[in-house]
Amino acid sequence: MSAIASKSPSLLRSPLLWRLVAINGVAVLAFLVASSGYLELKLRDDLVRELRLDLLARARLCGGALPQSGDLQPQAQRLAETAGVRLTVIAPNGSVLADSHDLPARVPAQGGRPEVEAALRDGVGHDQRAADQGSREYLYVAWRDLERPGAPVVRVAMDTAVVSRRMQDIRTTIWVTVVSLFVIGAGLSLVAARFLVRPIQVVRNAANEIARGNLDASVNLDRRDELGELAGAFNTMSRELRSRVGQLEANRRELSAIMDNMSEGLVLLDAQGNVTLANKAAGAMLGHSAGSLAGRPLWESVRLPEVDELLAALPELKEPRRIWVEDRTNPHQRRVLAFVATPLFDAGRGEKLAVLLVSDATEDQKLLELRQEFVANVSHELKTPLTSISAYVETLLDGAADDPAVRRPFLDKIRVNTSRLTKLVSDILTVSRLESGTGDETRTQLDLNELAAASVRRHAEAAEQKNIRLSLQTASRPAIALLNEEDFLSAVDNLLDNAIAYTPAGGRVDVVVSHNAQGLVIEVKDTGVGIPPEALPRVFERFYRVDKARSRAMGGTGLGLAIVKHVALKHGGRVDAESEVGKGSSFRINLPAAVSSARLPATGQA
């Protein structure tokens, strides 16, 4: 680590030094000038106020010392000389009774003076104005004893030059102080600058070394003050910077590895649609290498009109935009690509970039189509019984309800359609619950032999009514699986319902429980009408029917085998089917065994 010691650069050539001196000097001068102006204004008001109170006190003393009758002129002159003021005694009608500076007869009436009017009215009045005979300014204070009827007004006056002299003395003192403090502040600024500039220059040199790429640079400053702490903080920053740069380099390598191994394609575009960066996944999805995409307009590599429109809209984007585009370059394989473009963002140096994510949305598109097909099928399946119920009800309301011969068949048809509608809604809710994984997920270890026997017993009457032989062959030992009893019984019941419904009279339905190398199997075989080979792969789809008219006539909802499939998947198993037209069908649910049941007793056959 290279250490940069304290050097002695020229202090007088330091811009920081003179800037600091100038700032400190201007700040001190401005503060002191403003303070002196404020104090001068406030002090002048205070001096005038004090002088006014002092003159009021003198007026009261002089008024108290004047005789109540006789010639007041001699006494007024003595009191004025003693008090150091000009004293004037004014009658209530405004005439002058005595004046210390002139004969009363020569002094005009003073009743219109502001201070005299105020004293006659309120007892005290004052005014500040130039004297009548010259330009000198006087402060006048008048007082009258309101408790003594007919008492004259006693007015005293003093030249305000005394205030100006005192203010001049204070002003001189303030400016001397201002100049002294300015000089002292400039000197202190020089000392402070000398104390600060050199360590700062050392830190600056070290910062320049780091800026040139020398991350090992440090500051060797032997100071035990804040500047020493600054040097220590700088050295800590240097070490942290080295660590961060190393971490950023590691992050860059990690980010590069992540981008190269992303399953989604990532393309970085400028505002004109030129590729600045692309990962391997993007190249693979777009049919190019990542290196061949970079540095070229994206439209040269991706000839899809929807993508061209998305690139043209980049400058106006305010929020991310997603489009799905079907790739039509390979006619033998359907592929849907999803493109997500973000608004342009500032990448620094005035450059604006946008991120384009590319992913394979083929499966998502298939799921969307399946969902749309499911909604259409549900709407159709619900509409048929509802239309029938509505028609029968309208017919009954139109008068058929009064005919017993018509009413009963119509009510039976309404009941049948209501039952069908209830069964359809129940099956839809069951499929939805199984797909979402909600509801009761409790599982216990159950014997498939017992579950199959219970389901066979429930369907025995229906098989007997159609003259179908229903048999059960259990495993030679208990077939224990971890099951949700309600869901699994629903699956077996649906298989038996279908087998009995599509097996003609005189046929047979066999239920077989067995073990195999993978686990357990429960199989339902019938001798029914069978399923065509082209329809067999789709029989587990929701609402798929081989013979739609016959299925609806039998009350089927088209969801039974879909329920069977989802129950098998939910329990970690699978379902498969075999069939031959005219000979029958076989449906098997394969499940993993919960525990070894070799030591449990056999259940036999039924």
C-alpha positions as a printed Julia matrix, in Angstrom:
606×3 Matrix{Float64}:
    0.0     0.0     0.0
    1.52    3.32   -1.06
    1.32    6.03    1.6
    1.18    9.72    0.73
    2.83   11.76    3.5
    2.16   15.38    4.48
    3.88   17.76    2.06
    4.37   21.55    2.14
    2.78   23.01   -1.0
    2.75   26.78   -1.49
    0.01   28.16    0.76
   -0.23   31.53   -0.96
   -1.1    29.87   -4.29
   -3.96   27.93   -2.8
   -7.36   29.11   -4.13
   -9.01   27.58   -1.1
   -6.91   29.81    1.18
   -8.02   33.08   -0.43
  -11.58   31.89   -0.81
  -11.7    31.05    2.87
  -10.16   34.39    3.84
  -12.59   36.3     1.62
  -15.62   34.37    2.86
  -14.69   34.82    6.49
  -13.94   38.52    6.04
  -17.18   39.24    4.17
  -19.17   37.22    6.68
  -17.67   39.08    9.66
  -18.07   42.48    8.01
  -21.65   41.84    6.9
  -22.62   40.48   10.31
  -21.08   43.36   12.23
  -22.41   46.07    9.89
  -25.9    44.59   10.1
  -25.62   44.27   13.86
  -24.37   47.84   14.27
  -27.17   49.2    12.11
  -29.76   47.27   14.1
  -28.29   48.39   17.43
  -28.04   52.02   16.26
  -31.69   52.16   15.26
  -32.87   50.48   18.4
  -30.59   52.58   20.64
  -31.8    55.85   19.09
  -35.4    54.92   19.9
  -34.4    53.95   23.42
  -32.5    57.24   23.96
  -35.42   59.31   22.7
  -37.8    57.32   24.89
  -35.58   57.81   27.97
  -35.21   61.53   27.21
  -38.98   61.86   26.92
  -39.5    60.18   30.32
  -36.79   62.36   31.85
  -38.42   65.54   30.51
  -41.81   64.36   31.82
  -40.29   63.95   35.29
  -38.74   67.44   35.07
  -42.06   68.93   33.9
  -43.84   67.44   36.91
  -41.16   68.74   39.29
  -41.32   72.2    37.76
  -45.12   72.16   37.81
  -45.15   71.22   41.46
  -42.7    74.05   42.31
  -44.6    76.83   40.51
  -46.84   79.09   42.62
  -50.55   78.87   41.93
  -50.95   82.65   41.53
  -48.91   85.78   41.0
  -46.14   86.48   38.51
  -44.81   83.13   37.29
  -42.04   84.48   35.03
  -39.2    84.75   37.58
  -39.95   81.35   39.1
  -40.13   79.77   35.63
  -36.71   81.14   34.73
  -35.12   79.81   37.94
  -36.72   76.36   37.54
  -35.68   76.15   33.86
  -32.09   77.01   34.75
  -32.09   74.42   37.53
  -33.68   71.7    35.33
  -31.58   72.55   32.29
  -34.56   72.87   29.96
  -36.7    75.52   28.35
  -39.83   75.92   30.51
  -43.13   77.33   29.28
  -46.29   77.73   31.39
  -49.47   77.77   29.25
  -52.96   78.64   30.41
  -55.88   76.28   29.54
  -56.96   78.8    26.87
  -53.53   78.49   25.15
  -52.02   81.81   26.23
  -48.47   81.81   27.62
  -48.25   82.66   31.32
  -44.46   82.35   31.56
  -41.49   81.3    29.42
  -37.88   80.82   30.52
  -36.43   82.02   27.2
  -38.69   84.96   26.32
  -41.32   87.33   27.67
  -44.82   85.85   27.81
  -46.29   88.68   25.8
  -43.93   88.01   22.95
  -44.65   84.29   22.77
  -47.66   83.44   20.58
  -50.49   81.29   21.93
  -49.5    77.64   22.22
  -52.95   76.0    22.48
  -52.68   74.48   18.98
  -49.42   72.67   19.65
  -49.85   68.82   19.58
  -48.22   68.31   22.96
  -50.35   71.06   24.58
  -53.57   69.66   23.13
  -52.68   66.19   24.39
  -51.8    67.51   27.87
  -55.07   69.47   28.12
  -56.95   66.34   27.13
  -54.98   63.49   28.73
  -52.61   65.19   31.14
  -49.44   64.3    29.18
  -48.35   65.12   25.63
  -45.12   65.19   23.62
  -43.85   66.18   20.19
  -40.56   66.45   18.33
  -40.08   69.32   15.85
  -37.94   72.23   14.82
  -38.19   75.39   16.86
  -40.15   78.27   15.38
  -37.18   80.59   15.23
  -34.67   78.24   13.66
  -33.92   74.81   12.24
  -32.76   73.14   15.46
  -34.94   70.26   16.56
  -36.44   70.1    20.02
  -38.27   67.44   22.01
  -41.33   68.92   23.74
  -43.06   67.28   26.73
  -46.18   68.91   28.28
  -47.83   68.01   31.59
  -50.97   69.24   33.35
  -52.4    68.31   36.72
  -55.88   67.08   35.78
  -56.94   66.84   39.45
  -56.62   70.59   39.86
  -59.26   72.5    37.89
  -57.86   75.42   35.92
  -54.28   74.2    36.34
  -51.93   75.44   33.62
  -49.92   73.24   31.24
  -46.24   72.97   32.11
  -44.12   72.31   29.02
  -40.41   71.59   28.96
  -38.23   71.35   25.84
  -34.69   70.15   25.16
  -32.53   70.28   22.06
  -32.28   66.75   20.52
  -28.64   67.43   19.63
  -27.72   65.69   22.86
  -29.2    62.47   21.43
  -27.3    62.94   18.17
  -24.02   63.48   20.06
  -24.54   60.32   22.08
  -25.43   58.39   18.91
  -22.33   59.69   17.14
  -20.18   58.45   19.99
  -21.84   55.03   19.85
  -21.54   54.93   16.03
  -17.84   55.68   16.21
  -17.37   52.93   18.78
  -19.29   50.43   16.64
  -17.3    51.12   13.49
  -14.02   50.89   15.37
  -15.24   47.54   16.66
  -16.26   46.48   13.13
  -12.85   47.29   11.69
  -11.06   45.62   14.6
  -13.13   42.47   14.32
  -12.66   42.41   10.55
   -8.9    42.54   10.94
   -8.96   39.93   13.69
  -11.33   37.71   11.66
   -9.1    37.99    8.58
   -6.1    37.01   10.65
   -7.94   34.08   12.19
   -9.09   33.02    8.71
   -5.49   33.05    7.54
   -4.43   30.89   10.48
   -7.39   28.53   10.01
   -6.72   28.28    6.29
   -3.06   27.48    6.93
   -4.18   24.83    9.37
   -6.72   23.3     6.95
   -5.34   23.7     3.43
   -2.23   21.57    3.72
   -3.96   18.45    5.08
   -6.69   18.88    2.47
   -4.05   19.06   -0.27
   -2.54   15.81    1.01
   -5.96   14.14    0.91
   -6.53   15.6    -2.57
   -3.28   14.09   -3.84
   -4.3    10.71   -2.46
   -7.74   11.04   -4.11
   -6.04   11.81   -7.44
   -3.96    8.65   -7.06
   -7.13    6.62   -6.53
   -8.78    8.33   -9.5
   -5.82    7.21  -11.65
   -6.52    3.62  -10.6
   -4.08    3.28   -7.71
   -6.53    1.83   -5.18
   -3.64    1.14   -2.77
   -3.08    4.86   -2.12
   -3.5     6.02    1.49
   -2.95    9.16    3.57
   -0.2     9.28    6.18
   -1.24   12.31    8.25
   -0.05   12.5    11.84
   -2.86   14.54   13.34
   -5.0    13.88   16.42
   -7.94   16.08   15.47
  -10.78   16.04   12.98
   -8.33   16.2    10.08
   -6.59   13.15   11.43
   -9.98   11.46   11.63
  -10.58   12.56    8.04
   -7.33   10.9     7.0
   -8.36    7.75    8.86
  -11.78    7.84    7.21
  -10.12    8.32    3.82
   -7.92    5.29    4.38
  -10.97    3.31    5.48
  -12.76    4.48    2.33
   -9.79    3.39    0.24
   -9.86   -0.09    1.77
  -13.65   -0.28    1.39
  -13.34    0.89   -2.2
  -10.86   -1.86   -2.97
  -13.24   -4.34   -1.38
  -16.23   -2.95   -3.28
  -14.4    -2.97   -6.59
  -13.43   -6.57   -5.97
  -17.02   -7.36   -5.05
  -18.31   -5.57   -8.14
  -15.96   -7.6   -10.28
  -17.19  -10.78   -8.63
  -20.79   -9.6    -9.08
  -20.1    -8.88  -12.73
  -18.8   -12.39  -13.25
  -21.75  -13.78  -11.29
  -24.24  -11.68  -13.27
  -22.63  -12.8   -16.5
  -22.97  -16.43  -15.38
  -26.6   -15.88  -14.37
  -27.45  -14.23  -17.69
  -25.77  -17.04  -19.63
  -27.73  -19.66  -17.68
  -31.12  -17.94  -17.64
  -33.97  -19.88  -19.16
  -35.49  -16.6   -20.34
  -33.9   -14.53  -23.03
  -32.64  -11.07  -22.05
  -31.87   -8.38  -24.61
  -30.69   -4.85  -23.84
  -31.8    -2.32  -26.46
  -31.12    1.35  -27.1
  -33.82    3.83  -28.13
  -33.31    2.96  -31.81
  -33.82   -0.77  -31.25
  -30.14   -1.72  -31.55
  -28.98   -4.64  -29.41
  -26.25   -3.72  -26.92
  -26.32   -6.97  -24.93
  -27.97  -10.38  -25.27
  -27.66  -13.62  -23.33
  -27.43  -17.17  -24.71
  -31.09  -17.96  -24.11
  -32.16  -14.95  -26.2
  -29.93  -16.07  -29.06
  -31.28  -19.62  -28.88
  -34.93  -18.5   -28.86
  -34.41  -16.04  -31.68
  -32.37  -18.45  -33.77
  -29.02  -16.67  -33.48
  -25.97  -16.67  -31.26
  -25.82  -14.06  -28.5
  -22.7   -12.53  -30.08
  -24.34  -12.14  -33.48
  -27.29  -10.24  -31.97
  -25.16   -7.58  -30.22
  -24.35   -4.44  -32.19
  -27.14   -4.93  -34.73
  -30.75   -3.7   -34.98
  -33.04   -6.37  -33.6
  -35.33   -6.24  -36.64
  -32.5    -7.65  -38.76
  -32.47  -10.81  -36.65
  -36.17  -11.09  -35.76
  -38.46  -10.73  -38.76
  -41.76  -10.55  -36.88
  -44.12   -7.59  -37.51
  -45.39   -7.61  -33.92
  -41.84   -7.21  -32.61
  -41.2    -4.37  -35.09
  -44.26   -2.54  -33.74
  -43.06   -3.08  -30.17
  -39.61   -1.67  -30.99
  -41.17    1.36  -32.69
  -43.23    2.05  -29.54
  -40.23    1.95  -27.17
  -39.79    5.76  -26.87
  -43.47    6.2   -25.86
  -43.7     3.33  -23.37
  -44.7     4.42  -19.85
  -45.03    0.92  -18.37
  -43.89   -2.58  -19.39
  -45.7    -3.99  -22.43
  -46.14   -7.71  -23.08
  -46.98   -9.32  -26.41
  -47.35  -12.94  -27.5
  -46.13  -13.78  -30.99
  -46.53  -17.09  -32.8
  -43.27  -18.11  -34.43
  -44.18  -19.14  -37.93
  -40.67  -19.99  -39.12
  -41.14  -23.73  -38.43
  -44.41  -25.01  -39.97
  -44.03  -28.44  -38.32
  -43.75  -27.19  -34.74
  -45.98  -24.62  -33.11
  -44.09  -22.17  -30.9
  -45.34  -19.04  -29.13
  -42.84  -16.46  -27.87
  -43.62  -13.89  -25.19
  -41.84  -10.51  -25.42
  -41.86   -8.08  -22.47
  -40.41   -4.62  -23.13
  -39.7    -2.12  -20.35
  -39.79    1.68  -20.77
  -36.52    3.37  -21.61
  -34.4     4.19  -18.56
  -31.36    6.43  -18.12
  -28.23    4.28  -18.19
  -25.84    7.19  -17.66
  -23.88    9.42  -20.04
  -27.18   10.48  -21.63
  -27.82    6.97  -22.97
  -31.31    5.48  -22.68
  -31.81    1.71  -22.72
  -34.7    -0.74  -22.47
  -34.85   -4.39  -21.43
  -36.56   -6.96  -23.64
  -37.36  -10.33  -22.06
  -38.04  -13.28  -24.35
  -39.63  -16.5   -23.12
  -41.27  -19.59  -24.6
  -45.0   -19.14  -23.97
  -46.17  -22.17  -25.94
  -47.42  -23.99  -22.85
  -48.99  -20.81  -21.49
  -50.84  -20.37  -24.76
  -52.07  -23.95  -24.59
  -53.28  -23.4   -21.02
  -55.05  -20.21  -22.11
  -56.79  -22.03  -24.91
  -57.77  -24.85  -22.54
  -59.13  -22.29  -20.1
  -61.16  -20.61  -22.82
  -62.45  -23.96  -23.99
  -63.34  -24.85  -20.38
  -65.33  -21.61  -19.97
  -67.15  -22.25  -23.25
  -67.93  -25.84  -22.25
  -69.14  -24.83  -18.8
  -71.38  -22.17  -20.32
  -72.81  -24.67  -22.79
  -73.3   -27.42  -20.22
  -75.05  -25.05  -17.81
  -77.19  -23.5   -20.52
  -78.74  -26.79  -21.68
  -80.43  -27.86  -18.38
  -81.28  -24.26  -17.51
  -83.01  -23.8   -20.88
  -84.99  -27.0   -20.35
  -86.02  -26.02  -16.82
  -87.02  -22.54  -18.02
  -89.13  -23.98  -20.88
  -90.92  -26.47  -18.63
  -91.61  -23.81  -15.98
  -92.98  -21.38  -18.58
  -95.23  -24.12  -19.97
  -96.54  -24.89  -16.48
  -97.14  -21.21  -15.79
  -99.04  -20.86  -19.08
 -101.69  -23.31  -17.83
 -100.22  -26.78  -18.0
  -99.91  -26.8   -14.2
 -103.67  -27.28  -14.0
 -103.54  -30.51  -16.04
 -102.41  -33.41  -13.81
 -101.54  -35.53  -16.84
  -99.08  -32.92  -18.07
  -97.9   -31.49  -14.78
  -96.28  -34.67  -13.39
  -94.11  -35.44  -16.47
  -92.99  -31.81  -16.65
  -92.08  -31.75  -12.96
  -90.16  -35.02  -13.4
  -88.22  -33.45  -16.28
  -87.5   -30.35  -14.15
  -86.29  -32.6   -11.33
  -84.03  -34.55  -13.71
  -82.51  -31.38  -15.16
  -82.09  -29.9   -11.68
  -80.27  -33.05  -10.55
  -78.1   -32.89  -13.65
  -77.35  -29.22  -13.01
  -76.51  -29.94   -9.35
  -74.22  -32.81  -10.38
  -72.53  -30.61  -12.99
  -71.87  -27.77  -10.53
  -70.63  -30.26   -7.93
  -68.22  -31.84  -10.43
  -66.98  -28.41  -11.56
  -66.27  -27.43   -7.97
  -64.53  -30.75   -7.36
  -62.26  -30.32  -10.41
  -61.48  -26.74   -9.36
  -60.67  -27.84   -5.81
  -58.43  -30.65   -7.0
  -56.56  -28.4    -9.43
  -56.03  -25.6    -6.89
  -55.09  -27.94   -4.03
  -57.57  -26.32   -1.63
  -60.04  -28.02    0.66
  -59.47  -30.91    3.03
  -56.0   -32.32    2.38
  -56.07  -34.82    5.27
  -54.67  -38.21    4.3
  -54.63  -41.49    6.16
  -53.35  -44.98    5.46
  -56.27  -46.86    3.9
  -56.7   -50.29    2.35
  -57.71  -50.14   -1.33
  -59.47  -53.47   -0.86
  -61.88  -51.91    1.62
  -62.41  -48.75   -0.43
  -63.15  -50.76   -3.59
  -65.56  -53.0    -1.67
  -67.44  -49.97   -0.31
  -67.78  -48.47   -3.8
  -68.95  -51.78   -5.27
  -71.64  -52.05   -2.6
  -72.94  -48.58   -3.44
  -73.26  -49.46   -7.15
  -74.65  -52.96   -6.74
  -78.27  -51.84   -7.07
  -77.62  -49.81  -10.24
  -75.81  -52.78  -11.83
  -78.59  -55.13  -10.86
  -81.24  -52.86  -12.44
  -79.37  -53.03  -15.77
  -78.73  -56.78  -15.42
  -74.97  -56.21  -15.25
  -72.73  -58.53  -13.29
  -70.58  -56.48  -10.89
  -67.61  -58.27   -9.26
  -64.67  -57.34   -7.03
  -61.29  -59.06   -6.93
  -59.15  -57.83   -4.05
  -55.41  -58.14   -3.64
  -53.95  -61.15   -1.89
  -52.74  -58.91    0.92
  -53.77  -55.47    2.19
  -53.09  -52.7    -0.33
  -52.25  -49.78    1.98
  -51.95  -46.32    0.46
  -51.83  -42.79    1.91
  -55.17  -41.38    0.69
  -57.8   -38.75    1.15
  -60.76  -41.08    1.53
  -63.43  -38.76    0.13
  -61.45  -37.84   -3.0
  -60.4   -41.39   -3.77
  -63.89  -42.8    -3.3
  -65.14  -40.1    -5.68
  -62.64  -41.29   -8.32
  -63.63  -44.96   -7.98
  -67.32  -44.06   -8.01
  -66.86  -42.12  -11.26
  -65.14  -45.09  -12.9
  -67.97  -47.41  -11.82
  -70.64  -44.91  -12.93
  -69.11  -44.77  -16.41
  -68.62  -48.53  -16.63
  -72.24  -49.29  -15.69
  -73.63  -46.48  -17.87
  -71.81  -47.61  -21.06
  -72.19  -51.36  -20.57
  -75.35  -52.87  -22.12
  -77.62  -55.29  -20.25
  -76.1   -58.73  -19.78
  -72.54  -57.37  -19.62
  -70.16  -57.32  -16.7
  -68.04  -54.87  -14.75
  -65.0   -56.08  -12.79
  -63.09  -54.16  -10.11
  -59.57  -55.51   -9.47
  -57.13  -54.4    -6.74
  -53.54  -55.63   -7.13
  -49.89  -55.0    -6.41
  -47.2   -54.36   -8.99
  -43.52  -53.38   -8.99
  -44.32  -49.67   -8.73
  -46.99  -49.87   -6.02
  -50.73  -50.47   -6.12
  -53.32  -50.66   -8.9
  -57.1   -50.45   -8.83
  -58.64  -51.36  -12.2
  -62.23  -51.08  -13.46
  -62.97  -53.23  -16.54
  -66.22  -53.45  -18.47
  -67.66  -55.15  -21.54
  -69.3   -51.99  -22.8
  -69.38  -50.11  -26.09
  -65.68  -49.19  -25.99
  -63.83  -46.06  -27.1
  -62.39  -45.36  -30.57
  -58.56  -45.23  -30.7
  -58.5   -41.59  -31.84
  -60.63  -40.53  -28.84
  -58.79  -42.55  -26.18
  -56.0   -39.96  -25.51
  -58.61  -37.24  -24.82
  -61.07  -39.04  -22.56
  -59.51  -37.5   -19.42
  -60.02  -33.94  -20.69
  -62.74  -31.87  -19.09
  -66.11  -32.04  -20.9
  -64.77  -34.35  -23.58
  -67.33  -36.9   -24.7
  -66.93  -39.66  -27.28
  -70.68  -39.67  -28.0
  -72.02  -36.35  -26.77
  -75.72  -37.07  -27.41
  -75.59  -40.43  -25.64
  -73.56  -39.06  -22.73
  -76.04  -36.26  -22.05
  -78.94  -38.66  -22.35
  -77.35  -40.75  -19.6
  -76.9   -37.7   -17.39
  -73.12  -37.49  -17.67
  -71.34  -34.18  -17.06
  -68.14  -34.88  -18.99
  -66.05  -34.27  -15.86
  -65.94  -37.72  -14.26
  -62.72  -38.94  -15.88
  -61.13  -35.5   -15.37
  -61.83  -35.92  -11.64
  -60.27  -39.39  -11.73
  -57.12  -38.02  -13.37
  -56.72  -35.16  -10.88
  -57.3   -37.45   -7.88
  -54.58  -39.82   -9.16
  -52.15  -36.95   -9.72
  -52.95  -35.47   -6.32
  -51.97  -38.76   -4.66
  -48.71  -39.05   -6.6
  -50.07  -41.6    -9.06
  -51.3   -41.75  -12.62
  -54.28  -43.01  -14.61
  -54.37  -44.82  -17.95
  -56.96  -46.49  -20.13
  -57.29  -49.25  -22.74
  -60.3   -49.83  -24.93
  -61.57  -51.54  -28.03
  -64.79  -50.58  -29.75
  -67.52  -53.15  -29.1
  -65.46  -55.13  -26.6
  -65.15  -52.83  -23.6
  -62.73  -50.6   -21.72
  -60.26  -50.83  -18.85
  -59.29  -47.89  -16.6
  -56.43  -48.18  -14.09
  -55.36  -45.94  -11.22
  -51.71  -46.54  -10.25
  -50.68  -45.42   -6.75
  -47.53  -45.63   -4.61
  -47.84  -47.98   -1.63
  -47.71  -46.33    1.83
  -46.06  -49.16    3.8
  -45.09  -52.75    3.29
  -48.13  -54.91    4.04
  -46.57  -58.35    3.7
  -47.39  -59.34    7.28
  -51.05  -58.23    7.13
  -53.72  -60.9     6.53
  -55.28  -61.36    3.09
  -58.79  -60.1     2.48
  -59.84  -62.64   -0.15
  -62.29  -62.08   -2.97
  -65.87  -60.87   -3.24
